[in-house]
Each structure stands twice: as structure tokens, then as C-alpha cells.
Amino acid sequence: MEFGLFVQGYVPAARAKADPEAEHKALIEETEYVIQADKSGFKYAWASEHHFLEEYSHLSANDVFLGYLAHATDRIHLGSGIFNPLASVNHPVKVAEKVAMLDHLSQGRFEFGSGRGAGSHEILGFMPGITDMNHTKEIWEETISEFPKMWLQDEYVGFQGKHWSLPPRKILPKPYGKAHPAMWYAAGSPSSYAMAGKKGLGVLGFSVQKVSDMEWVVESYKNAVKEAEPIGGFVNDNVMVTSTAICAETHEKAVEIAVGGGLNYLQSLLFRYHDTFPRPEGIPEWPELLPEYTAEIVELLIAEELMICGDPDEVFRQCKRWEQAGADQLSFGLPIGVSPEDTMTTIKLIGEHVIPKIDTDPVHRTTRFRGAAGD
């Protein structure tokens, strides 16, 4: 199993009220987290694309963010989590160009994650007159298989679809090397895993809450990917899941950090905006918040495998559970309201004590997903 970091530009109102530069500092801190993750042996860093989601995510122009990191890092793979290819949000040709450009700037370390967006407040803002998020499915389905053609055909043959069109054109630049970046799909519901597998896409599993949820969705994906008809040049057989992670020198310190991290507020915001995600029982409707975390709640979350939290040995055992459940990649959602110092400690301790014991490919080869294309 490999490891990643997930950043999103979290700027809670309490921080913004206390510091006029909170938004700026949050975005800069997140570049620093990725740079440290690169030094600490993480394989992936995923940057979100969100619009209009006050507090929850101010990272809207993630292509710019990732372009900076392409120069500031050496080995870590940089992924769009996601680029939204719906024509009314980002024209597909512009997305193809961004992907290829980032592939060059990162020397082949870019990973292309796409998706339909997870919330009506965000996506329907770009679609006047549309009220049903299911409408986005046919747009994404129409579009996703066109990207490999744009990258690999000398002159793209063009496209005439229901939602967008383009005459024959040369799409430039072409990706770095003979193939194209690995393609992923952001799965907001468990049913999406099998769909992605059939298309040969890796899965960015943002909908999995606990280890026991992982086992059956991974099975559905792995069964589907065996019979994949890849839309790209190769099958990207890979399931990523996300989890909150706090690692400190002692268990007591980790729990203390979790209690003070405002985790209930972040979770409440998630379900405020991501109204297509399955809503677990007990999650209140916004503006009602989940109760503030106590030490007892944190210990319960650890016991229920809903949070990775503890000293390095505990975090190692908790990560092994995800590996045993079939995850190919475990990415940690940071920051989560935790101080920059404590966040850096988590990254460094995991890099020193956990990753070397689990990640079997510390070289982090850029050709891993490109062998089928001869790169």
C-alpha cells in the first residue's frame, strides 16, 4: 500500500475572524505540507478543485497550485483531486491541455483525477436552469473517453456531442513520454467503484468512512477491473481511500490534538456541501453541527476505525488494517483544523515510522502505470 496527502484549502470562519490573512496562510501552509510529504516518502499529493464552498475549501485553481508544486518537489506524484471536465465548468480541451502541461512540468509525475463534483451548491452554480445533479453523469460519461484521444492522436479528430463539440484540432502540448498520465475517478458513492473499474480507471475513494466499508467496495472494483475495457492506453488498477490522521509521540498527545482540532466542524461542512455523498445516520442538517469532540469521542472513533490517531506504532497498526482490507493507497486529509506544527509532526512521523514498513516501492517510479503503453 502506498501513501498520499489530500489538501483542499480549509479556512474555517473562526480562523478567518481571528486573522485577516487566514486564507493566504492556509494556502501557503498546504504547499509546505506537500513539500514535506515529498521529503518524507509519500507517493501522492492530491489537490481538490472546489468552487463557492466557503470555509470548507478555498482551493479553486488547483492547476496553478499544482504547477507551483511541480517545481517545488522532486519525487511525489501530483494529482488533481479533481479536475472537473464538465463543459460548463471547464471545457474538456482546456482540461486536456492542463493535464499535459502539468505532466511536463512535473517530469511525468502528474496523475489525472476527474469527477462530476459532489454538491449541488457548487456544480449547479455553473448550470443555470438545471436542478438535478444526476444530469452531470451523462456529461461526464460523454466526455471522459475523449481525453486519451486528445493526448494520443496527432490531430484530434474532433467531437460532436450533446453537451459540447470541437472541430478537428491539434491539442497541445502532448503528454510527457509515449503514453499519458494515469486516469482516476472520484467516487462519491459506492456504486461508482465498479463503474470506474470497468473503464480501467483508478478510484479516488472519498466516500469510504471506515475499514469495514472498504472491503466490499474494493471487491466490487477489483472484480470489475479484471474485465476492464480501458478508455485510456492502459488499466490503472488502483483504489485510493482517505482518512483523517493524527500522529504524535504519545497516544495521549495525539488524542489531545484531535480534541482541539475542530474535527466536528469540518465533518459538518463536508455534509453541508457534499449532498450527493451517502449521509451516515446521526449526521445533522446544516447549520446544526456535530457535537464537539471529546477524548471519549476520539477514542470511540479510533476503536470504530473511523480515524487514524495515536503514536507511531498505533498509527502503523491502523494503516495496516486499511492495507489488509485491500486499499492500494491511503491518503490523509490534512489540514483538519490542527496547527501547522502538529500537522508537520504527523507527516514526519508517518514518513519515518509507518511508510517504510508498508510501502514496498519507495522509488516511486513514474512508469508504474505506463508500462502497457511502452513508456
N, C-alpha and C positions, 0 to 999 in steps of 0.2 A: 504494500500500500504506500502511496505517495502522499505528500502533504502540500497544502496550499493556504493562502491567506485571502480573505474576501474583504474588500473595503467599499464604502458607499457614501462617505461624506455626511456622517451623522452629526447634526448640530442641534441638540435639544434646546428648548426655549430657555431653560434655567441657565445654561451656559451662555447663550446669546445675550440674555438680560444682564449677566454679570460682567461680560467682556465684549466691548464693541467690535473687537477683532476675532471673535469666536469662529466665524465661518472661515476666515482666512487661515487661522491656526489649525483648524480641524483638517482642512485640505492638505496643508503642508505637512502636518504630522503624519498623515496617511502615506504620503510619499516616503517619509522616513521609515515607517513600518515596513514598507515593501523593500526598501534598500537593506534594512536589517535582515529581513526574511531571506533575501538573496545571499547575504553573508552567512546566515545560519542554516543553509542547506535545504530550504523549502523549494519544492519543484515549481509551484504555480503561484501567481498572484492574479486574482480576478477583480476587475473594477466594474461597478454597476453603471447602468445608464438609466437615470430616472429624471422625470420632469414634474414640476409643480408639487413635489412631496415635501412640504415644509417640515423641518426638523428631521424627518426620517432619512432623507437622502438629498444632499445638495450637489452630488457628483453627476452632473448632467452631461458635460462634454468629456466623456471618458476617453475619447480618441486623443484629445490633447493631453490628458493626464498620462495615458499610456505612452504617448510619444516622448514625453519627458523621461519616463522611467526606462524606456528603451536605451537611452543614453546613460542613465544613472545606475544601471545594473549590468551584471555580467553574465549570469547563468539562468536566472529564474525565468520561467516561461510566463509571458504576459498575456492575459486573456480578457476578452470582452464578456462581461457577465451581466448585461448582454450588449450587443449592437441590435437595435430594433429595426428589422428590414421592412416593416410595413410602409408602403409607398407614401402614405400621408404623414408618417413620422420621419423617415429617412428614405430618400429614393434608393432603390436597390443598387443602382450603378454607383452611387456615392459610397454606399457601404462596401461594395466590392473594391473600390479604389482605396478606401481607408484600410481595409484588411491587408491588401497587397503592400501598401506603403509601410504599415507597421511591421509587416513581415521582413521588409528590407531593413528598416531602422533597427530592428531587434536581432538582425542576423539569423532569422529563421526561428525565433523563439515565440512568435505570436500564435495564439490559439483563438479561433473564431467561435465564440458563443453567440447564439441568436435566440430569439424567443418572441412572444406576442405581447409581452407586458402582463403584469399581474393585477392591474387595478383599473377600474372604470374611471376614477378621477383623473388618472394620468393619461391613459390611452384615448379615451373618448373626447378628451380636450382637443385632440387633433382630428376628430371625425365628427364635425357638426351634423346633427340630424340622426346619428347612429346612437342607439340606446342599449344594444345588446353586445356584450364582449365576445360572444360566440362568432360574431361577424368577422373577427380578426383571424379565426382559424383558416378560413378559405383564402384569405390574403397571404398568410404565411405559407400555406401549402402551395399556392400558385408560384411563390417566389423562390423558396429555398433551393430548389434543384437548379435554378439558373446560375447560381454563383460559380460552381465549378466550370460551367461553360464560359462565363465571362473571363475567368482566370486562364483557362487552358486553350481556348480557341484563339488563333492568331487574330482573327476578326470575329467578334461575337456576332452570331447570325441574327441577333435581334429577337424581340419578343413582342407578341401581341396578346395581351391577356385582358381579363375583365377589369383589373384594378390598376394596371399600368402597362406601358408599352414603350418600345425603343426600336428605332431602325437599326440596321447593321452598323456597328461601330467598333473601333479598336479600343478596348478597355485597358487603360494604362495607369500605373505600371503593372506588369505581370508579377506574380509572387516570386519570392526568392527561391531559386532551385527549380527542380523539374516538376514538382507537384504543387500542392497548395497547403495552407495551414489546416490542421485538424479542425473538424467541424463538430460543434456541440449544440445541444438544445436544452434550454432552461425549462425543466419540468415543474410546473406549478401544481400538478395533480398526479396521483399515482398512475392513472391510465395513460399518461403521456410517455411513460418509460418504454412500454412495448412499441409504441409508435416510433419513437426515436430509434430503437433497436432495429426495426425493420428497414429504416432508411440508412443504417450504418453510422448514425450519429452518436457521439458520446452524450452523456446526460449530466447536466448541472442540476443536482437534486436538491433544490431549495425547499421542497415540501416535506421531506422526511424529518420527523421530530425526534425519534428515539431509535435505538438499535433494533428493537423488535419490529419496528415499522420497515426497517431496511431489508430484512431477509426476503419477504415475499415480493417486494417491488424489484429487487435485484434479480430474483429468479425469473420474473416476467420479462425483464430486459434481456437477461442472458439467453433465455430461450428464443426470444425474437431475433437477437443479433446473430445467432447461429445461421439463420435463414435470410440474412440481410441482403437486400438489393441496394447497394450503396449509391447514393445520389452523387457522391464525390469520387475521387480517384482511389479511395481505399476505405476500409471499415475502421472506425475509431471506437473500438470495443472498450468503453471506459465509463464508469459510474463515479461521479463526484457527489459527496454529501457535505453539508455544512453543519457545524455545531459551535456553540459558544465554548470558549476555552479560557480558563484562568489557571496559570501555573505559578506557584510561588515556592519559596524554600521550605515552607511548612504547610501542612494541611490547614492549620488554624489561620495562617495569614491569607491563604487563598480564599477561604470562606469569608474572611473579613472584607477582602477586596470585592467579592461578589455581592455581599450585603450592601456595600456602599456604592455599587456601580449603576444603580438606577435601571436594572435589567427589566423590571416590570414595565417601565415607561417605553422602552424600546419595543418590547413584545406587543404592547398595546398599540403603538404606532404601526407596527407591521400589519396587524389585522384591521387597523383603520383604513389603510390604503390598499392592501392586497386582498380585495374582496373576492377574488377567484380562488384563493387558497382554501383548502378544507379547514373549517373552523372547529378546533377541538372543543369538547364540552367544557364549560366553565370560563371561556373567553368572553368578557363583557363587550357590549357595543360601545364604541366611542361616543361621547367623551368619558364614559366610565372607564377607570383604569384597573388593571390587575393590582392586587394588593402589593404593597412594598415587600420586598424580600427580607425575611429574617434568616438567622442562622439555621433555624429549623427547616424553613422552606428550601434553602440552598442544599442542606443535607438530603432532603427528600428528592430534590431534582437530581442530585448525584446518584442516589440509590436507584431512582427510576431510569437512569441512563439518559436523562434529558439535558445534562450539562456535563462538560468535561471540566473538572475542577479538583485541585489538590496539589500535593508535592510532586516532584518529577516521577517518582516510582508509581504513584497513584495515576497520574496522567498517562503514563506508559500503558498501564493495565487497561485503562478506559479506552485508549486508542486501539489497543489490540482487539477489544470487543468489536469495534467497527470493522477491523480487518477480517475477523472471523465471520462476520455477517456478510461479507462479500464486497465491501466498498473497495474500489480501486484507488480512490483519492479521498482524503479527509481535509476539508478546508475550514479554517476557523474564522468566524465572523468577528472582525476587530475593526475599529474600536467599538466598545459596547458601553460607553459611559465611564470607563475605567481610565485612570490617569495615564498620561503618556509614559511615565516612568514604570508603572506596573504593567502596562501593555508591552513595553520593550522587554521587561523581565520575562514575561510569558513567552515571547518569541525566542529569546536567547536560551531559556531553559529547555524549551521543547527542541530547539535546534541542537543543543548539547547532549540531552539525556534521552530523547524519545526518537527523533528521526533516524539517527544512526542505527538503532536497534530494529527498525521496521522497514525503512526504505531500502530496497535491495538494488537500486540503480542510482547511486549517489552522483554518477557522472552527469545525469540529466541530459541525455543525448537529444539533440534536436531532430534526429532522423527517426525517432521511435515510431511515429505514426506515418512515416513516408516511405517505408521500405517497399510497400506494394507498388509504389509508383516509380521506383528505381532511383530515388534521390539518395 
